[in-house]
Amino acid sequence: MRISLAADVNCQQTLAKPLKLEGHELIPSACVGISFFPEDAADAQGLMQAAETALYRAKERGPSSIELFTPLLAERLQRKFEVASDLRRAIQNDELTLNYQPQVDSRTKALLGVEALVRWQHPVNGLMSPATFIPLAEELGLIGLLGDWVLEKAMAQMARWRDQGHPVPQVAVNIAPQQLVPGFADHIRDLLARHQLPASMLELEITESALERDNSIIALLQALRDMGVLLAIDDFGTGYSSLAHIKHLPVTCLKIDKVFIDDLPDDAYDVAIIRTVLALGRSLGFRVLAEGVESEEQFLFLAEQGIDTILGYYFGKPMEAGVLEQWIDNRTKG
């Protein structure tokens, strides 16, 4: 049996009519997954499963999407859930690793800290990019588990470096919006106490999108700052932050995204953006960090402009803890 998509489109249009609810105007939307008999399944249960698979893909594409079931779609979804299952096991069995990338003072070239970056060597697929498995962890509700693992391992490593006499002043850890929930500040306080670390040795990097959720985020961030934790806005300039909103945030650093660094110093627009962010940071008392710095030309330009901190391949790629220790020793001897 075949059906026309016109009915679904008409339903979408009808559903999208604005609704008034307690003084607010809401515009509903719905995603649709479609399967066909007998091509996709020969019984009701099979058709429902196929339609649910298509619906999952429709939700991925965004509001009001319509998706038809295909065997390729089912195979893709199956692979995704297999990777998600592997990721959960990898977190629970401590199969992930952390690399650390140096953050360097642009004036003195002294080590100011490191950024912790998670890595996953999949037993079948090999080294998997964080750009692949972190969004998957967010989508399937594993980001809290993954984020807790990264925080625990990063702080444990900082404690080891302190005990071994390695001069690593602080560690920066990326925090997903889903981690910013009630009780998160208490969780950070407990981790710091467990590893006997001062709060000033931890910097949490949050995205602009996390700041746009609701006012409770500001209260949570203020609680973190009150205990001494440093806060950075990651990938600054790529989101839609309101300047009026930013001035009330208890952050300590603006981290300029790599996309504005790649074409320096030749791109006039990127130069203008760098100078604008620097002026903003100075006015609000924020440290400004440039990430993705790869060439001497980029470094010299940024240092001349007054960027506080440099992060990028120019000084060092992300490296395992032992390799970073050797990197520090070589700089000390040099």
Beta strands, then each sheet from edge to edge (+ up, - down):
strand 1: 19-21
strand 2: 24-26
strand 3: 32-34
strand 4: 66-68
strand 5: 97-105
strand 6: 111-122
strand 7: 126-128
strand 8: 171-174
strand 9: 202-207
strand 10: 230-236
strand 11: 253-256
strand 12: 287-291
strand 13: 309-311
sheet 1: 1+ 2-
sheet 2: 3+ 4+
sheet 3: 7+ 6- 5+ 13- 12- 11- 10- 9- 8-
end
